[in-house]
Amino acid sequence: MNYLAHLVLSGPDPDWQLGGLLGDFVKGPLKGERPQAIEDGMRLHRRIDLLSDQHPAYKSALARLGPQWRRLGGIALDIWFDHALASQWSRWHPQPLETFATDCWSNFRQRQQWIPENAQAFIQRAEQFKLLPGYREVEIIQRTLERVGMRLRRPQPLADILPLLQEDSDALAQDFQSLFTELSQQAALFRQQYGQ
């Protein structure tokens, strides 16, 4: 899952949402350096990634991309699934997507002391360029794939996968629905267990 999915799956608590975002920026063991709820959100992020990678719908979607994308297909799929989520937003969240994104960035500004510099830079860019609502647009997905591909240890033309994702969009939308339905249930149970 990518940024938007993790924010949604983190539930309504801003601390958990921040943890859901930071899961992509903070690696290694969690040692209580941040408030409990933020670290719980980071734990949930890691749990979601694990569940997602093992889910039959995710494996099916990945297999459909073909063997040439075996290594990088998961990165592209996570980004495409944020497109699927943004495109069907009202099915998954009661707030308008623009409002949800604005609220997240506003809440995160109040928690800046817990955000590492690389995540702060991402948040500023994402807010400035309206990245999360932009995920509805294929052009934004293309630019995101291009940027991510260039940031890999060995830069790759990741955006070359876009025509394949578009061709397979109906089947991928079904895979996403199956996956996100189950992840939503598992995330709710996790949050309940940790007291959100």
Secondary structure, 3 states (H helix, E strand, C coil): CCHHHHHHHCCCCHHHHHHHHHCCCCCCCCCCCCCHHHHHHHHHHHHHHHHHHHCHHHHHHHHHCCHHHCCCHHHHHHHHHHHHHHHCHHHHCCCCHHHHHHHHHHHHHCCHHHCCHHHHHHHHHHHHCCHHHHCCCHHHHHHHHHHHHHHCCCCCCHHHHHHHHHHCHHHHHHHHHHHHHHHHHHHHHHHHHCCC
